Amino acid sequence: MGVFTDLTLSDARDGLRKRDFSARELTEAHIAAVEAIRPLNAFIVETPEQALAAAASADVRLGRGEGLPLDGLPLAIKDLFCTKGVQTTAASRILKGFKPPYESTVTENLLNAGAVMLGKTNLDEFAMGSSNMTSAFGPVENPWRRAGDNRPLVPGGSSGGSAAAVAAYAALAATATDTGGSIRQPAGFCGIVGLKPTYGRCSRWGIVAFASSLDQAGPMTRTVRDSAIMLGVMAGHDPKDSTSAPLAVPDFEAALTGDIRGLRIGIPREYRVDGMPAEIEALWKQGIDWLEQAGAKAVEISLPMTKYALPTYYIIAPAEASSNLARYDGVRFGLRVPGATLDEMYENTRAEGFGEEVKRRVLIGTYVLSAGYYDAYYIKAQQVRTLIAKDFAKAFAEVDCILTPTAPSAAFAIGEKADDPLAMYLNDVFTVPVNLAGLPGISVPAGLSSDGLPLGLQVIGKAFDEETMFRVAGVVEQAAQFTHRAQGSRP
């Protein structure tokens, strides 16, 4: 099992094409790995029969020399993507048992490219959280542990199940979504690569909505090259999504030239936040040195509106969530809790179906959209969002990419910050501005904390310039030589 699960996505792809092994062998090894990591609670639904059927079809095509781009490669799918005939819950009681009659565009793209679905991964309920502790199906455990401390750690959120599955070598890659850092922060916590593409690069059709102007699908992988391969298949214009960009998909893998000579890398002074651990500051400096040694030039830049990013996000995102989640009323699909009147049925269903964090954000969102507060909060937040985007536009007139830490800390213990929502929200301080501006960002594992936990560096690119971002990220990855594995990563 270990031989096959140790492969990167690109190595597995090449091995299948050379017929060094079969898609069935590769899939069987990953099905066994998924079973072995069940204590991590990374999967809500496992689909071994569907996976073996897809692998059999892939083997037929590969045997004819007609292999598709992702033929026979076992992936995990975040349970926010609708999958035809397979339960899709968004990790909420209110959708338990819901089996969509349609496929999301992103998963359809992957399946049409020959990918094998191992199952649906756990997440924070409706993608609302930074720890994967708000899931109705229980928390996901990070396969990593602090040195000398066996307490289970959070994998980050909301895409914690996808991150844990990839970090534990139970899937070659996984789909995820990022609204305020939900791909990059868990990637940083789990020591893998997490990519949030430019808003509009991947279709949102068939993804359970959290905040429509912020949500974006992306891949979680173990290498930058694998991330480029995944995005090349996931991305593309979709007429069913009005926010999908009508742009051709570049060859992202070809962008990994390793040559960044002459590029200017922005270092935002505002990302040196109070209380940030010295080891994260040191890793950031190390990342700057790596890029300069490769021929790039570090340039200090200013993003003065950064300090308003978190409060802006936590007005806009709950407002959009309040609107999007209004559809869960017990009438059309999902959970229904009867009541004496229609209004009581609504109240009973939503009270029982939604968890505490979802209720908190819906209440905040409804408040800021209500009469008398709409102008004071929501409109003001949208104006600040415009200023944040202008900050980035001004910076990108001078630089090609921006380098920052991914998160202000390493992974923390499950339950450690559960009673302090504000402390939890601060996990997104380095990632939220990218979503507000609609830019691409990628987290690359770059070192270990003093406790032996992974720390990531984030590369931010210009809108629809993932190619330059990939080039820079590839150089960071090559310099970091992050070969560490989680203690729980050997099924």
C-alpha positions as CSV (number, residue, x, y, z in Angstrom):
1,M,0.0,0.0,0.0
2,G,2.8,2.4,1.0
3,V,4.5,2.2,-2.4
4,F,1.4,3.5,-4.2
5,T,0.2,6.0,-1.6
6,D,3.7,7.6,-1.3
7,L,3.5,8.7,-5.0
8,T,2.8,12.3,-5.9
9,L,-0.1,12.9,-8.4
10,S,2.3,13.6,-11.2
11,D,4.4,10.5,-10.5
12,A,1.2,8.4,-10.3
13,R,0.0,9.9,-13.6
14,D,3.3,9.1,-15.3
15,G,3.5,5.6,-13.8
16,L,0.0,4.8,-15.1
17,R,0.7,6.0,-18.6
18,K,3.9,3.8,-18.7
19,R,1.8,0.9,-17.3
20,D,4.1,0.4,-14.4
21,F,1.0,-0.4,-12.4
22,S,-2.7,-0.4,-12.9
23,A,-5.4,2.1,-11.9
24,R,-7.0,-0.7,-9.9
25,E,-3.8,-1.3,-7.9
26,L,-3.5,2.4,-7.2
27,T,-7.1,2.8,-6.2
28,E,-7.2,-0.3,-4.0
29,A,-4.1,1.0,-2.1
30,H,-5.9,4.4,-1.5
31,I,-9.2,2.7,-0.5
32,A,-7.2,0.8,2.1
33,A,-5.5,4.1,3.2
34,V,-8.9,5.8,3.6
35,E,-10.0,3.0,5.8
36,A,-6.8,3.2,7.9
37,I,-7.2,6.9,8.6
38,R,-10.8,6.6,9.8
39,P,-9.8,7.7,13.3
40,L,-9.0,11.1,11.8
41,N,-12.6,11.5,10.7
42,A,-11.5,13.0,7.5
43,F,-14.3,11.5,5.3
44,I,-18.0,11.8,5.8
45,V,-18.8,9.4,2.9
46,E,-16.5,6.7,1.4
47,T,-17.3,5.5,-2.2
48,P,-15.0,2.5,-2.8
49,E,-17.3,0.7,-5.3
50,Q,-17.6,3.8,-7.4
51,A,-13.8,4.3,-7.2
52,L,-13.1,0.7,-8.4
53,A,-15.6,1.1,-11.3
54,A,-13.9,4.3,-12.4
55,A,-10.5,2.7,-12.0
56,A,-11.6,-0.2,-14.2
57,S,-12.7,2.2,-16.9
58,A,-9.4,4.1,-16.7
59,D,-7.4,0.9,-17.1
60,V,-9.3,0.1,-20.3
61,R,-8.5,3.6,-21.7
62,L,-4.9,3.5,-20.6
63,G,-4.5,0.0,-22.1
64,R,-5.6,1.4,-25.4
65,G,-3.2,4.3,-25.1
66,E,-6.2,6.7,-24.9
67,G,-5.6,7.9,-21.3
68,L,-7.3,11.1,-20.1
69,P,-5.4,13.8,-18.2
70,L,-6.3,12.4,-14.7
71,D,-7.0,8.8,-15.7
72,G,-7.0,6.5,-12.7
73,L,-5.9,9.0,-10.1
74,P,-7.7,8.7,-6.8
75,L,-8.9,12.0,-5.3
76,A,-10.9,13.1,-2.3
77,I,-13.8,15.6,-2.8
78,K,-14.8,18.1,-0.2
79,D,-18.4,17.5,0.8
80,L,-19.4,21.0,-0.4
81,F,-19.3,19.9,-4.0
82,C,-22.6,18.3,-5.3
83,T,-21.9,14.8,-6.5
84,K,-24.7,13.1,-8.5
85,G,-26.3,10.3,-6.5
86,V,-23.7,10.6,-3.6
87,Q,-24.7,12.2,-0.3
88,T,-23.7,15.9,-0.1
89,T,-24.2,17.5,3.3
90,A,-21.9,20.5,3.6
91,A,-21.3,18.9,7.0
92,S,-24.7,20.0,8.2
93,R,-27.6,18.1,9.8
94,I,-29.9,20.1,7.7
95,L,-28.7,18.4,4.5
96,K,-28.1,14.9,5.9
97,G,-29.2,12.3,3.4
98,F,-29.4,14.8,0.5
99,K,-28.2,13.1,-2.8
100,P,-28.0,15.7,-5.6
101,P,-29.5,14.7,-9.0
102,Y,-26.7,16.7,-10.7
103,E,-22.9,17.0,-10.6
104,S,-21.0,20.2,-9.8
105,T,-19.0,21.6,-12.7
106,V,-15.6,21.2,-11.0
107,T,-16.2,17.5,-10.1
108,E,-17.7,16.9,-13.5
109,N,-14.5,18.3,-15.1
110,L,-12.4,16.0,-12.9
111,L,-14.5,12.9,-13.5
112,N,-14.5,13.6,-17.3
113,A,-10.7,13.7,-17.1
114,G,-10.7,10.2,-15.6
115,A,-10.3,11.0,-11.9
116,V,-11.3,8.4,-9.3
117,M,-13.5,9.7,-6.4
118,L,-12.6,8.0,-3.1
119,G,-15.3,9.8,-1.1
120,K,-16.5,13.1,0.4
121,T,-14.4,14.8,3.0
122,N,-15.4,16.5,6.2
123,L,-15.4,20.3,6.7
124,D,-16.7,23.0,8.9
125,E,-20.4,23.3,8.6
126,F,-21.3,25.2,5.4
127,A,-17.5,26.0,5.2
128,M,-17.9,28.3,8.2
129,G,-14.9,27.9,10.4
130,S,-11.1,27.9,10.6
131,S,-10.6,24.6,12.6
132,N,-13.0,21.9,11.3
133,M,-14.6,21.8,14.7
134,T,-18.1,23.0,13.6
135,S,-18.9,19.9,11.5
136,A,-22.2,18.1,12.4
137,F,-20.2,14.9,11.9
138,G,-17.6,15.8,14.5
139,P,-14.1,17.4,14.2
140,V,-11.3,16.2,11.9
141,E,-8.0,15.4,13.5
142,N,-4.7,16.7,11.9
143,P,-2.4,13.8,11.2
144,W,0.4,15.9,12.8
145,R,1.2,16.0,16.5
146,R,3.4,18.4,18.5
147,A,6.7,17.0,19.6
148,G,6.2,15.1,22.9
149,D,2.5,15.9,23.0
150,N,-0.1,13.5,21.6
151,R,-3.1,15.8,22.0
152,P,-5.1,15.8,18.7
153,L,-4.7,19.0,16.7
154,V,-7.1,20.8,14.4
155,P,-6.3,20.5,10.6
156,G,-7.5,24.0,10.0
157,G,-10.7,24.9,8.2
158,S,-13.0,24.8,6.5
159,S,-11.3,22.3,4.2
160,G,-9.8,20.3,7.1
161,G,-11.0,16.9,5.8
162,S,-9.4,17.4,2.4
163,A,-6.2,18.7,4.0
164,A,-6.0,15.7,6.5
165,A,-6.7,13.2,3.7
166,V,-3.9,14.5,1.5
167,A,-1.4,15.0,4.4
168,A,-2.1,11.5,5.7
169,Y,-1.4,10.0,2.2
170,A,-4.9,8.7,1.8
171,A,-5.6,10.6,-1.4
172,L,-3.2,11.9,-4.1
173,A,-5.1,15.3,-4.1
174,A,-8.4,16.8,-3.0
175,T,-10.8,19.5,-4.0
176,A,-11.5,22.3,-1.6
177,T,-13.0,25.7,-1.4
178,D,-11.7,29.0,-0.1
179,T,-13.9,31.9,1.1
180,G,-11.5,33.6,3.5
181,G,-8.5,31.1,3.7
182,S,-10.2,27.8,3.8
183,I,-7.7,26.1,1.4
184,R,-4.5,27.9,2.3
185,Q,-4.8,27.9,6.1
186,P,-5.5,24.1,6.5
187,A,-2.7,23.5,3.9
188,G,-0.4,25.5,6.1
189,F,-1.5,23.6,9.2
190,C,-1.1,20.2,7.5
191,G,2.1,20.7,5.6
192,I,0.7,20.5,2.1
193,V,0.2,22.8,-0.9
194,G,-3.2,24.7,-1.0
195,L,-4.2,26.9,-3.9
196,K,-7.0,29.5,-4.0
197,P,-7.3,30.5,-7.7
198,T,-8.5,33.9,-9.0
199,Y,-12.2,34.5,-8.4
200,G,-13.9,33.3,-11.5
201,R,-11.2,30.9,-12.6
202,C,-13.2,27.8,-11.4
203,S,-17.0,27.5,-11.7
204,R,-19.0,27.7,-8.5
205,W,-22.0,25.9,-10.1
206,G,-23.0,23.0,-7.9
207,I,-20.9,24.0,-4.9
208,V,-23.0,24.6,-1.8
209,A,-22.8,28.4,-1.4
210,F,-21.4,30.2,1.7
211,A,-20.6,33.7,0.5
212,S,-21.0,33.9,-3.3
213,S,-18.7,36.9,-4.0
214,L,-15.8,35.2,-2.1
215,D,-16.1,31.4,-2.6
216,Q,-13.7,29.8,-5.0
217,A,-12.8,26.2,-5.6
218,G,-9.2,25.0,-5.7
219,P,-7.0,22.0,-5.2
220,M,-5.0,20.6,-2.2
221,T,-2.0,18.6,-3.1
222,R,1.4,17.5,-1.8
223,T,3.4,19.4,-4.5
224,V,3.2,22.7,-6.5
225,R,3.3,20.7,-9.7
226,D,0.4,18.5,-8.6
227,S,-1.5,21.7,-7.8
228,A,-0.9,23.0,-11.3
229,I,-2.1,19.7,-12.8
230,M,-5.3,19.8,-10.8
231,L,-6.1,23.4,-11.5
232,G,-5.6,22.8,-15.3
233,V,-8.6,20.4,-15.1
234,M,-10.7,22.1,-12.5
235,A,-10.7,25.5,-14.2
236,G,-12.5,26.8,-17.2
237,H,-15.4,29.0,-18.3
238,D,-18.9,27.7,-17.4
239,P,-22.0,29.3,-18.9
240,K,-24.0,28.0,-15.9
241,D,-22.0,30.4,-13.6
242,S,-22.4,34.1,-14.3
243,T,-19.2,34.8,-12.3
244,S,-17.1,32.3,-14.3
245,A,-14.4,34.1,-16.3
246,P,-14.6,33.5,-20.1
247,L,-10.9,32.9,-20.4
248,A,-8.8,30.1,-21.8
249,V,-7.0,27.9,-19.3
250,P,-3.2,28.1,-19.6
251,D,-0.9,25.2,-19.3
252,F,-0.1,25.8,-15.6
253,E,2.3,22.9,-15.4
254,A,4.5,24.4,-18.1
255,A,4.8,27.5,-16.0
256,L,7.0,25.7,-13.5
257,T,10.3,26.7,-15.1
258,G,12.1,27.5,-11.9
259,D,13.3,30.8,-13.4
260,I,12.3,33.8,-11.4
261,R,15.3,36.0,-12.3
262,G,14.2,39.7,-12.4
263,L,10.9,39.2,-10.8
264,R,9.9,41.7,-8.1
265,I,8.5,40.2,-4.9
266,G,6.3,42.5,-2.7
267,I,6.8,42.3,1.1
268,P,3.8,44.0,2.8
269,R,4.9,45.8,6.0
270,E,1.3,45.6,7.4
271,Y,1.6,41.8,7.6
272,R,3.9,42.1,10.6
273,V,1.1,41.8,13.1
274,D,1.3,42.2,16.9
275,G,1.9,38.9,18.7
276,M,3.1,37.0,15.6
277,P,5.5,34.3,16.8
278,A,9.2,35.0,16.1
279,E,9.5,31.7,14.3
280,I,7.0,32.8,11.7
281,E,8.7,36.1,11.2
282,A,12.0,34.1,10.8
283,L,10.5,31.8,8.2
284,W,9.1,34.7,6.2
285,K,12.6,36.3,6.2
286,Q,14.0,32.9,5.1
287,G,11.5,32.8,2.2
288,I,12.6,36.3,1.1
289,D,16.2,35.1,1.1
290,W,15.4,32.0,-1.0
291,L,13.7,34.1,-3.6
292,E,16.5,36.6,-3.7
293,Q,19.1,33.8,-4.0
294,A,17.1,32.6,-7.1
295,G,17.4,36.0,-8.7
296,A,14.3,37.8,-7.6
297,K,14.2,41.2,-5.9
298,A,12.3,41.8,-2.7
299,V,10.5,45.1,-2.5
300,E,8.8,46.5,0.6
301,I,5.2,47.5,-0.2
302,S,2.3,49.0,1.7
303,L,-1.2,47.6,1.9
304,P,-2.6,50.1,4.4
305,M,-6.2,48.9,4.3
306,T,-5.1,45.4,5.5
307,K,-6.1,46.3,9.1
308,Y,-9.7,46.6,8.0
309,A,-9.8,43.3,6.1
310,L,-11.1,41.1,8.9
311,P,-13.9,43.3,10.0
312,T,-14.9,43.9,6.4
313,Y,-14.9,40.1,5.7
314,Y,-16.9,39.3,8.8
315,I,-19.6,41.7,7.6
316,I,-19.7,40.7,3.9
317,A,-19.4,36.9,4.4
318,P,-22.2,36.6,7.0
319,A,-24.5,38.9,5.0
320,E,-24.1,36.7,1.9
321,A,-24.4,33.6,4.1
322,S,-27.7,34.9,5.6
323,S,-29.1,35.3,2.1
324,N,-27.7,31.9,0.7
325,L,-28.9,29.9,3.7
326,A,-32.5,31.2,3.5
327,R,-33.2,28.3,1.1
328,Y,-32.8,25.7,3.9
329,D,-36.4,26.0,5.2
330,G,-37.6,22.4,5.5
331,V,-39.9,22.7,2.5
332,R,-37.9,21.8,-0.6
333,F,-35.1,19.4,0.5
334,G,-33.1,18.2,3.5
335,L,-34.2,18.1,7.1
336,R,-37.8,19.0,8.0
337,V,-38.9,19.3,11.6
338,P,-42.8,19.6,11.8
339,G,-44.5,22.5,13.6
340,A,-48.1,23.6,14.3
341,T,-47.7,26.4,11.6
342,L,-45.5,27.0,8.6
343,D,-43.5,29.6,10.6
344,E,-43.0,27.2,13.4
345,M,-41.8,24.5,11.0
346,Y,-39.2,27.0,9.6
347,E,-38.1,27.8,13.1
348,N,-37.9,24.2,14.3
349,T,-36.1,23.0,11.1
350,R,-33.4,25.7,11.2
351,A,-33.0,25.5,15.0
352,E,-32.3,21.8,14.8
353,G,-30.6,21.7,11.4
354,F,-28.0,24.5,11.9
355,G,-25.0,24.4,14.3
356,E,-24.0,27.2,16.6
357,E,-21.4,28.8,14.3
358,V,-23.8,28.8,11.3
359,K,-26.5,30.4,13.5
360,R,-24.1,33.0,14.7
361,R,-23.1,34.0,11.2
362,V,-26.7,34.0,9.9
363,L,-27.7,36.3,12.8
364,I,-24.8,38.7,12.2
365,G,-25.6,38.7,8.4
366,T,-29.3,39.3,8.9
367,Y,-28.5,42.1,11.3
368,V,-26.1,44.0,9.0
369,L,-28.6,43.6,6.1
370,S,-31.6,44.9,8.1
371,A,-33.3,48.2,7.7
372,G,-31.3,51.0,9.4
373,Y,-28.0,49.0,9.4
374,Y,-27.6,48.1,5.7
375,D,-25.9,51.5,4.9
376,A,-23.9,51.7,8.1
377,Y,-22.4,48.2,7.9
378,Y,-22.9,46.3,4.6
379,I,-22.5,49.2,2.2
380,K,-19.6,50.6,4.2
381,A,-17.9,47.2,4.1
382,Q,-18.3,47.0,0.4
383,Q,-16.6,50.4,0.0
384,V,-13.7,49.3,2.2
385,R,-13.4,46.1,0.1
386,T,-13.0,48.3,-3.0
387,L,-10.2,50.2,-1.2
388,I,-8.5,46.9,-0.3
389,A,-8.6,45.8,-3.9
390,K,-7.1,49.2,-4.9
391,D,-4.2,48.7,-2.5
392,F,-3.4,45.4,-4.2
393,A,-3.7,47.0,-7.7
394,K,-1.3,49.8,-6.7
395,A,1.2,47.2,-5.3
396,F,1.0,45.1,-8.4
397,A,1.9,48.1,-10.5
398,E,5.3,47.7,-8.9
399,V,5.7,44.0,-8.1
400,D,5.0,40.6,-9.8
401,C,4.0,38.6,-6.7
402,I,3.6,39.1,-3.0
403,L,5.1,36.9,-0.3
404,T,3.5,36.6,3.2
405,P,3.1,34.0,6.0
406,T,0.1,31.7,5.5
407,A,-1.2,31.8,9.1
408,P,-0.2,33.6,12.3
409,S,0.4,30.3,14.1
410,A,0.9,26.6,13.7
411,A,-2.0,24.2,14.3
412,F,-3.6,24.3,17.7
413,A,-5.2,21.6,19.8
414,I,-8.8,20.6,19.3
415,G,-10.9,22.7,21.7
416,E,-8.1,25.1,22.4
417,K,-9.9,28.2,21.0
418,A,-13.5,26.8,20.8
419,D,-14.9,29.3,23.4
420,D,-13.3,32.4,21.7
421,P,-14.8,33.0,18.2
422,L,-12.7,36.2,17.8
423,A,-9.4,34.3,18.3
424,M,-10.6,31.7,15.8
425,Y,-11.5,34.4,13.2
426,L,-7.9,35.9,13.6
427,N,-6.6,32.7,12.0
428,D,-7.6,34.3,8.6
429,V,-5.7,37.6,9.0
430,F,-3.2,36.8,6.2
431,T,-5.6,35.0,3.9
432,V,-8.9,37.1,3.9
433,P,-7.5,40.1,2.0
434,V,-6.8,37.9,-1.0
435,N,-10.5,36.8,-1.2
436,L,-11.8,40.3,-0.8
437,A,-9.6,41.4,-3.8
438,G,-10.4,38.2,-5.8
439,L,-6.8,37.4,-6.2
440,P,-5.0,34.0,-6.5
441,G,-2.9,32.8,-3.5
442,I,-1.0,29.6,-2.8
443,S,0.4,28.2,0.5
444,V,3.6,26.2,0.3
445,P,5.0,24.2,3.3
446,A,8.3,25.8,4.1
447,G,9.4,24.8,7.6
448,L,8.6,23.5,11.1
449,S,7.7,25.3,14.3
450,S,9.6,24.7,17.5
451,D,6.9,22.1,18.3
452,G,7.7,20.2,15.1
453,L,4.5,21.4,13.3
454,P,4.4,22.6,9.6
455,L,4.4,26.3,8.8
456,G,3.5,27.7,5.4
457,L,4.4,30.7,3.2
458,Q,1.8,32.3,1.0
459,V,2.5,33.6,-2.5
460,I,-0.1,36.0,-3.9
461,G,-0.4,36.7,-7.6
462,K,-2.1,39.2,-9.9
463,A,-5.6,38.4,-11.0
464,F,-5.6,35.5,-13.6
465,D,-1.8,35.3,-13.4
466,E,-1.5,32.0,-11.7
467,E,1.4,31.1,-14.0
468,T,3.8,33.6,-12.4
469,M,2.5,32.7,-8.9
470,F,3.2,29.0,-9.7
471,R,6.7,29.9,-10.8
472,V,7.5,31.7,-7.6
473,A,5.8,29.0,-5.4
474,G,7.8,26.3,-7.2
475,V,11.1,28.1,-6.3
476,V,9.9,28.4,-2.6
477,E,9.1,24.7,-2.6
478,Q,12.5,23.7,-4.2
479,A,14.4,25.8,-1.7
480,A,12.4,24.7,1.4
481,Q,12.8,20.9,0.6
482,F,10.0,20.1,2.9
483,T,10.1,16.4,3.2
484,H,8.7,16.0,6.7
485,R,5.8,13.7,7.2
486,A,3.1,13.7,9.8
487,Q,3.2,11.0,12.5
488,G,-0.2,9.8,11.4
489,S,0.6,9.8,7.7
490,R,1.6,6.1,7.2
491,P,-1.7,4.1,6.9
